[in-house]
């Protein structure tokens, strides 16, 4: 744990140092407050203070009592004669933490005359920060975003059509992953890694409680029964210590259950399918009491929940934080439709990039099959290249992820299901009482149906092929 804390504070120091040395935060400008740094970079106040102390020792920042922390007004950043490639990434990002360093190292071995500057910006105000930077004439050369950031962009006219420059590379990717990053025929982004949302389980807990591990063909009833047997009050104090399932109320997770029950979140969605999905949540949380509601990963990582919905991207981050067990992939059992959500990280190249050709060269290095295979083997990420993913991952795991023979079956990005991201916020706000067990599924379903009736019907994305 001590080593992990040291990593977190040094990582934040590196992020802030790069923002300062690149000119993203200029001399005399304020940094985020300690509270904001804690929140947006997901680290403790102790780690934040150690990061700031390190930067203060280096003479990069000055603390102003009662006002905050500013970049030293006397700081002079000498110009470099070398070429510089600037990458702007959302933070936190497991992909940036675990993969970008390897890609940058490989790129610089091929382009030794180029410096690569990685700037990390909290995802909550990512596009606002980018706009502010551009207004000051500071343009990144590459932008790394999540699929959710991509949906929020509203800046598509500001980025290159990567189909014009990387058409051959795009042809080597899963179409089901690449096509959703097109808009009006323009390939605005190229995905670098992706994952279906899947059901992970802790085989050690299954063995400890004498429960048979999930297998092909198990269904919702078998899932609930396994969760019941995995839920226990181990110390006899009347409080459950271990649950069968850790359920997230985040919109990036729970809709998997609805999708498996036929809900597509449009005006054609059937109210009965919505009710069935919502009743499942109340069954496991409040009727059977075999699940715990959590916004984070702690119950699963601390072996207080035997199963959870996650992604290979999130799992790679957990492993890097020294996860105490090796999880496995279970087939999704929640309904008759083998459907799930997809998530991804993707690169975009701004039209105003001063190093456009270097940015495109960086992407070609990033998608070199040999490097892709090394990253996939070492980190557990899924490559967007079918030949790589299906050579590294075993067939049983891929089947649990709805991937086989170069195809991704029945997976949807949130921005495909919701053309208007405001609908996600509206639906989320309506569910507060429901998640607390204070509202029936039927009454929430009525309101959800009313909201979805205002959503334009979208043609279902084609399966991969």
Secondary structure, DSSP 4 states (H G I P E B T S, - for coil): -HHHHHHHHHHHHHHHHHHHHTTSS-TTPBPPPHHHHHHHHT--HHHHHHHHHHHHHTTSEEEETTTEEEE-TT---PPPSSEEEEEEEEES-HHIIIIIHHHHHHHHHH-TTEEEEEEEEEGGGHHHHHHHHHHTT---SEEEEEHHHHHH---GGGB--GGGTSHHHHTTS-HHHHGGGEETTEE--EEEEEEE-EEEE-HHHHHHTTPPPP-TT--HHHHHHHHHHH-B-TTSSSS--BEEEEE--STTTTHHHHHHTT--SSTT--HHHHHHHHHHHHIIIIIS--EEE-SSSHHHHTTSEEEEEE-HHHHHHHHHTT-SS--EEE---SSSS--EEEEEEEEE-BTT-TTHHHHHHHHHHHT-HHHHHHHHHHH-PEESSHHHHHHHS-HHHHHHTTEETTEE-SEEEHHHH-SSHHHHHHHHHHTHHHHTT-S-HHHHHHHHHHHHTTSPP-PPPPPP-
